[in-house]
Amino acid sequence: AKLDIFKACMLILNFFTRSETEEDSESESTTPHTSGE
């Protein structure tokens, strides 16, 4: 049961972190594009 809660917490945390760092992730993904520019 503890693992379930932990997994759920991690999922929620990951979701929030992903939304918060969406710009960061996008920038990282387009790093080569920026370099090419």
Phi and psi restraints in degrees (range 20) as a CNS / XPLOR table:
assign (resid 1 and name C) (resid 2 and name N)
       (resid 2 and name CA) (resid 2 and name C) 1.0 -60.6 20.0 2
assign (resid 2 and name N) (resid 2 and name CA)
       (resid 2 and name C) (resid 3 and name N) 1.0 -40.6 20.0 2
assign (resid 2 and name C) (resid 3 and name N)
       (resid 3 and name CA) (resid 3 and name C) 1.0 -62.5 20.0 2
assign (resid 3 and name N) (resid 3 and name CA)
       (resid 3 and name C) (resid 4 and name N) 1.0 -39.4 20.0 2
assign (resid 3 and name C) (resid 4 and name N)
       (resid 4 and name CA) (resid 4 and name C) 1.0 -59.9 20.0 2
assign (resid 4 and name N) (resid 4 and name CA)
       (resid 4 and name C) (resid 5 and name N) 1.0 -46.9 20.0 2
assign (resid 4 and name C) (resid 5 and name N)
       (resid 5 and name CA) (resid 5 and name C) 1.0 -63.4 20.0 2
assign (resid 5 and name N) (resid 5 and name CA)
       (resid 5 and name C) (resid 6 and name N) 1.0 -43.1 20.0 2
assign (resid 5 and name C) (resid 6 and name N)
       (resid 6 and name CA) (resid 6 and name C) 1.0 -60.7 20.0 2
assign (resid 6 and name N) (resid 6 and name CA)
       (resid 6 and name C) (resid 7 and name N) 1.0 -45.7 20.0 2
assign (resid 6 and name C) (resid 7 and name N)
       (resid 7 and name CA) (resid 7 and name C) 1.0 -61.0 20.0 2
assign (resid 7 and name N) (resid 7 and name CA)
       (resid 7 and name C) (resid 8 and name N) 1.0 -43.9 20.0 2
assign (resid 7 and name C) (resid 8 and name N)
       (resid 8 and name CA) (resid 8 and name C) 1.0 -62.5 20.0 2
assign (resid 8 and name N) (resid 8 and name CA)
       (resid 8 and name C) (resid 9 and name N) 1.0 -44.3 20.0 2
assign (resid 8 and name C) (resid 9 and name N)
       (resid 9 and name CA) (resid 9 and name C) 1.0 -60.9 20.0 2
assign (resid 9 and name N) (resid 9 and name CA)
       (resid 9 and name C) (resid 10 and name N) 1.0 -45.3 20.0 2
assign (resid 9 and name C) (resid 10 and name N)
       (resid 10 and name CA) (resid 10 and name C) 1.0 -62.8 20.0 2
assign (resid 10 and name N) (resid 10 and name CA)
       (resid 10 and name C) (resid 11 and name N) 1.0 -40.2 20.0 2
assign (resid 10 and name C) (resid 11 and name N)
       (resid 11 and name CA) (resid 11 and name C) 1.0 -62.8 20.0 2
assign (resid 11 and name N) (resid 11 and name CA)
       (resid 11 and name C) (resid 12 and name N) 1.0 -47.3 20.0 2
assign (resid 11 and name C) (resid 12 and name N)
       (resid 12 and name CA) (resid 12 and name C) 1.0 -63.5 20.0 2
assign (resid 12 and name N) (resid 12 and name CA)
       (resid 12 and name C) (resid 13 and name N) 1.0 -44.5 20.0 2
assign (resid 12 and name C) (resid 13 and name N)
       (resid 13 and name CA) (resid 13 and name C) 1.0 -61.2 20.0 2
assign (resid 13 and name N) (resid 13 and name CA)
       (resid 13 and name C) (resid 14 and name N) 1.0 -45.4 20.0 2
assign (resid 13 and name C) (resid 14 and name N)
       (resid 14 and name CA) (resid 14 and name C) 1.0 -60.5 20.0 2
assign (resid 14 and name N) (resid 14 and name CA)
       (resid 14 and name C) (resid 15 and name N) 1.0 -42.5 20.0 2
assign (resid 14 and name C) (resid 15 and name N)
       (resid 15 and name CA) (resid 15 and name C) 1.0 -61.1 20.0 2
assign (resid 15 and name N) (resid 15 and name CA)
       (resid 15 and name C) (resid 16 and name N) 1.0 -47.9 20.0 2
assign (resid 15 and name C) (resid 16 and name N)
       (resid 16 and name CA) (resid 16 and name C) 1.0 -64.3 20.0 2
assign (resid 16 and name N) (resid 16 and name CA)
       (resid 16 and name C) (resid 17 and name N) 1.0 -45.0 20.0 2
assign (resid 16 and name C) (resid 17 and name N)
       (resid 17 and name CA) (resid 17 and name C) 1.0 -62.3 20.0 2
assign (resid 17 and name N) (resid 17 and name CA)
       (resid 17 and name C) (resid 18 and name N) 1.0 -41.0 20.0 2
assign (resid 17 and name C) (resid 18 and name N)
       (resid 18 and name CA) (resid 18 and name C) 1.0 -63.3 20.0 2
assign (resid 18 and name N) (resid 18 and name CA)
       (resid 18 and name C) (resid 19 and name N) 1.0 -42.9 20.0 2
assign (resid 18 and name C) (resid 19 and name N)
       (resid 19 and name CA) (resid 19 and name C) 1.0 -67.0 20.0 2
assign (resid 19 and name N) (resid 19 and name CA)
       (resid 19 and name C) (resid 20 and name N) 1.0 -38.6 20.0 2
assign (resid 19 and name C) (resid 20 and name N)
       (resid 20 and name CA) (resid 20 and name C) 1.0 -70.7 20.0 2
assign (resid 20 and name N) (resid 20 and name CA)
       (resid 20 and name C) (resid 21 and name N) 1.0 -39.2 20.0 2
assign (resid 20 and name C) (resid 21 and name N)
       (resid 21 and name CA) (resid 21 and name C) 1.0 -101.6 20.0 2
assign (resid 21 and name N) (resid 21 and name CA)
       (resid 21 and name C) (resid 22 and name N) 1.0 27.1 20.0 2
assign (resid 21 and name C) (resid 22 and name N)
       (resid 22 and name CA) (resid 22 and name C) 1.0 -61.9 20.0 2
assign (resid 22 and name N) (resid 22 and name CA)
       (resid 22 and name C) (resid 23 and name N) 1.0 -42.3 20.0 2
assign (resid 22 and name C) (resid 23 and name N)
       (resid 23 and name CA) (resid 23 and name C) 1.0 -62.9 20.0 2
assign (resid 23 and name N) (resid 23 and name CA)
       (resid 23 and name C) (resid 24 and name N) 1.0 -43.1 20.0 2
assign (resid 23 and name C) (resid 24 and name N)
       (resid 24 and name CA) (resid 24 and name C) 1.0 -59.8 20.0 2
assign (resid 24 and name N) (resid 24 and name CA)
       (resid 24 and name C) (resid 25 and name N) 1.0 -47.4 20.0 2
assign (resid 24 and name C) (resid 25 and name N)
       (resid 25 and name CA) (resid 25 and name C) 1.0 -62.0 20.0 2
assign (resid 25 and name N) (resid 25 and name CA)
       (resid 25 and name C) (resid 26 and name N) 1.0 -42.5 20.0 2
assign (resid 25 and name C) (resid 26 and name N)
       (resid 26 and name CA) (resid 26 and name C) 1.0 -63.6 20.0 2
assign (resid 26 and name N) (resid 26 and name CA)
       (resid 26 and name C) (resid 27 and name N) 1.0 -43.0 20.0 2
assign (resid 26 and name C) (resid 27 and name N)
       (resid 27 and name CA) (resid 27 and name C) 1.0 -61.7 20.0 2
assign (resid 27 and name N) (resid 27 and name CA)
       (resid 27 and name C) (resid 28 and name N) 1.0 -42.0 20.0 2
assign (resid 27 and name C) (resid 28 and name N)
       (resid 28 and name CA) (resid 28 and name C) 1.0 -64.8 20.0 2
assign (resid 28 and name N) (resid 28 and name CA)
       (resid 28 and name C) (resid 29 and name N) 1.0 -39.8 20.0 2
assign (resid 28 and name C) (resid 29 and name N)
       (resid 29 and name CA) (resid 29 and name C) 1.0 -68.5 20.0 2
assign (resid 29 and name N) (resid 29 and name CA)
       (resid 29 and name C) (resid 30 and name N) 1.0 -34.1 20.0 2
assign (resid 29 and name C) (resid 30 and name N)
       (resid 30 and name CA) (resid 30 and name C) 1.0 -96.8 20.0 2
assign (resid 30 and name N) (resid 30 and name CA)
       (resid 30 and name C) (resid 31 and name N) 1.0 17.5 20.0 2
assign (resid 30 and name C) (resid 31 and name N)
       (resid 31 and name CA) (resid 31 and name C) 1.0 -59.1 20.0 2
assign (resid 31 and name N) (resid 31 and name CA)
       (resid 31 and name C) (resid 32 and name N) 1.0 -47.5 20.0 2
assign (resid 31 and name C) (resid 32 and name N)
       (resid 32 and name CA) (resid 32 and name C) 1.0 -59.6 20.0 2
assign (resid 32 and name N) (resid 32 and name CA)
       (resid 32 and name C) (resid 33 and name N) 1.0 -37.5 20.0 2
assign (resid 32 and name C) (resid 33 and name N)
       (resid 33 and name CA) (resid 33 and name C) 1.0 -63.1 20.0 2
assign (resid 33 and name N) (resid 33 and name CA)
       (resid 33 and name C) (resid 34 and name N) 1.0 -44.3 20.0 2
assign (resid 33 and name C) (resid 34 and name N)
       (resid 34 and name CA) (resid 34 and name C) 1.0 -64.1 20.0 2
assign (resid 34 and name N) (resid 34 and name CA)
       (resid 34 and name C) (resid 35 and name N) 1.0 -40.2 20.0 2
assign (resid 34 and name C) (resid 35 and name N)
       (resid 35 and name CA) (resid 35 and name C) 1.0 -62.9 20.0 2
assign (resid 35 and name N) (resid 35 and name CA)
       (resid 35 and name C) (resid 36 and name N) 1.0 -42.5 20.0 2
assign (resid 35 and name C) (resid 36 and name N)
       (resid 36 and name CA) (resid 36 and name C) 1.0 -63.5 20.0 2
assign (resid 36 and name N) (resid 36 and name CA)
       (resid 36 and name C) (resid 37 and name N) 1.0 -34.1 20.0 2
